[in-house]
């Protein structure tokens, strides 16, 4: 299955952050032969949530909210400086929680430091309490994300246009250098119809989420087709198709042939970081199918 790229989810969440150094893990993944390394994002969690987690049957989160979680931009920086050639991504960045001008500067800097290896997966978000804590209205998160994508791409030219949006104001005469070393792909994460349409209309691809032992191939196939249709309607070329897999490694490896059939370009998987040859064994298992 060498035609599907394989990315490693780095240890940025849970007790493992105290057991495995993030920079060491990124370096080990690169040495093992992974194509990319990925971090994740939440600014805060809450002790009790009224929000429904979209990737579990009962709407409850599948992890301990009190576990430590590294900041996404700091983690991206550590991974980028610890590696030389793998792509370095975030799946997914909660863009609407952040000022687009500041984030554009951070990501452009990272892209220059990494010599053009940054990938951004972003999405509207699901945890209303997190938006409340940061002072961002949850109900407008989708429209904010649309505006954020347009603004950040314009800022990356170095000379953004003056523009008035519903939620942001870009003054005239701004300069933002350095510009990124390459076009930073912005993948849209999520399984909703709105996310898939946004991936085709505004993004550089779709970042889907699936449990390896409970694949919904119909949803993946339908989403891919919707992304292509939205891109065509917008006069754009549809982008890459990435799937983040959770669940058992054997199930993830067994899923590779069917994921290839529905057009997946890359998978992001969990890695055994606690054994010396864990990344090598994980990658070998995935490639053996």
N, C-alpha and C positions, 0 to 999 in steps of 0.2 A: 504493500500500500504506500509506496514511496511517493506517489503522485498527490497524496493528501499530506499537507504540512501538519506537523505535530508541535503543539505548544505546551509548555509546562506552567502550571499554576504555582506561583512561588508561595513560600510560607509567610504570609503577611497577617494571618488571623489565627487566633487560638493559642493554647499553651505552647505550641511548637515554636512561636516566635522567640521564646526564651531558651529553646534547645538547639535551634538551627539558625545560624546567622544568615540574614537575607542575601547579603552580597556573596557569601560563600555558595549559597544555593544557586544563585544566578550563574555563577562561574561554573559550578558543577553541571548545570543543565546544558550550558554551551559546550563544555568539554564532552558531554555524553552524546551530543549530536542533535539536540532539539533545535527546531527552526525558530522558535520564539519563546519568550518568557513573559508572564502576565501577573499583574497585581490586581487587587479589587478595591472597592471604595465604599465606605460609609463614614460620615463625619461623626455622628453620634448614634447610639442606639437608646432604647428606653426600657425601663423595667417591665412595664405593662403596655401593650400596644392595642389600639382599636383597629389598626390597619391590617388588611388581609394580605399575607404574603402570597404572591401569585404563582409560586412554583411548588406548592404543597397542596395535597388534596383537601386538608382541613383549614387552610389559610394561616396556619401557625408556622413560625420560623423553625428551621430544622437545626439550629445551633443555639449555644448559650450566649445570650445577648451581653453578658458580663465579661466574655472573653476579650482579651486585648486585640486591637486591630490597628495596624500601622496606617498612617496618613498616605494616601495614594500618590501624591506628588513627591513626597520624600522617598517613598518606596521605589517609584519609577527612577528617581535620580540615583539611588543606590544600585539598582539593577543595571542601569545604563552605564555607569562608571565601572562596574565590575565585569563587564562583557565587552567584546570587540566586534562581533559580527551578527549575533542573533537580533531579531526584531524584539522590541521591548514595548509591551502594551498594557493597557488597563481595561478590565472587563468587570463592571462598567463604571465609568466616571459619572457622578451625579452633577452634570454641568450646571443645571439651573440653580444650584446652591452657591455658585461662585460667580464673581464678577468676570465677565468675558474678557475685558481688557487685561486684567491681571493674569488670568489663566492663559490667555494667548501668549503673553510674554514668557510665562513659565515654560510652556510647552515648546515654544520656538527655541528658547535657550537649551532645553533638553535635547531637541532635535539636532542642534548644532554640536553640542557636546558629544552626542552619540554618533555623529556623522550620518544623520538621516535614517535612524532606526526606530522612531517612535510611531506607535499606532494607538489611536484613541477609540475605545468602545464607549459609547455614552447612551443614556436612556433617560426617560422622563422621571423614573423613580416611583416608589410605591409606599414609602413610610411617611405618612402625613406628619407624625410627631417630629420627625427629623427636620422637615421643612419649617414647622412651627418654631423649633428651637433656634434655627438660623435666621428666622424672620422673613422667610420667603413664602408667599401664598401657595399652598399646595394645588389649588384648583387651576392655576394658570401655568403649571409646570410644562405642559406640552407646548403652549405658545411661546413660553420663554425659551425652551429648547430650540424651537425653530429659529427664533431670532438669534440665539447664541451661535448656532451653526453658521448663519450668514455673517454675523459680526466677526467671529473669530477667523473665518477664511479671509475676510477683507483685511483684518488687522495683520494677518500673515503676509500681506503684500508689502508691508512696511509703511504704507501711506493710506490708511483707511479713509474712506469717504465720510463726510459729515452725514449723519442720518438720525432721524427720529423714529424710534420704534415704540411699540406699546409699553414696553417694560425697560428699555434702555435708551440712552441718549449718547451718541458718538459726536463729540464736538469737531468743528472744522480745524484743519491744520495739524492734526496729530501725526507723529512719527513713532514707529515701533520697530526698532532694529535690535538685534539681528533678525532677519527673516529665517524661517526654517530652511534646513539644508535640502529637504525634499518635500513634496506634497504630503503632508501628514494625513493619512487616511482616517476618516471619521466613520466608524461603523456604528450602526444603530442597534442597540440591544433591546431584547424583549420579544415576546411571543404574541402580542396583540396585533390586530389588524392595523391599528394606528402606527405602531412601531415599524411594521413591515412597509407600509406606504411611505413613511418618513425615510426609511432606508433607501428606497428607490428614488424618491423625490428630491431629497437633500443630502443623503449620506453617500459614503463610498462603499457601502455594503451592509450586510445584515449579520448580527451576532445573536444567534439563537441559543436557547438553554434547553437541555434535555437530560433526563436520567438515563444512563447507559443501559440499565436493566429494565427500562420501561419506555422505549423509544416510541414517539408518535411520528412515524414517517409521513403520514398524511398531512400533519401540520407543517412539517418541514418542506414537503413538496409544494403544498399550497402557498406557504409563505414565500418560497423562492419564486414561484410564478407571479405572485402579487408584487414582489419587489421589482421583477423585470417589467411588469405591466406599468407600474408607477413610474419607473425610470423612462420607459418609452414615451409615456404620456407627457413627461416633462422634457423630452428631447435630450435625455441623458443616456449614458451607457450604464447598465446595472453593474454593481461592484462585486466584491468578493463575498463569499458565503462561508461564515465561520460558525462552528457550534461548540459551545462550552459543555463538556460532559461531566456529570457527577456520577457517583456510584462505583461499583466494583470494577477493578482493572480488567478482569477477564471479560466482563460484559462490554466494556468500552472497546477492547480489541476485537471482539466478535462482531461489533457493530460497524467496523470500518468498511467492509464491502458494501453494505446497504447505504451507508452514508455517501460513499462514492457514487452510487447509482442515482442519488437525488441531487448530485452536483456540489457536494460540500468541498470547499477548498482547503479548509484547515479545521482541526479540532484542538481544543484546549482541555488538558486532562490533569487530574490530581496525580501527584508524584510521591513515591516513598522517599522521604528525605532522611529518615532516621537510621538507615543502613548505609554503609560506605558505598556500595554499588547500586543503591536504590534507583537513581536516575537512569543508569545504563540498563538495568533489568526492566524498568518500566517502559523505556523506549523500545527495547528489543521485543517485549511482549506485544506492544501496540503494532509494531511493524510486521510481526509474524501473523497477525490476523486471527 
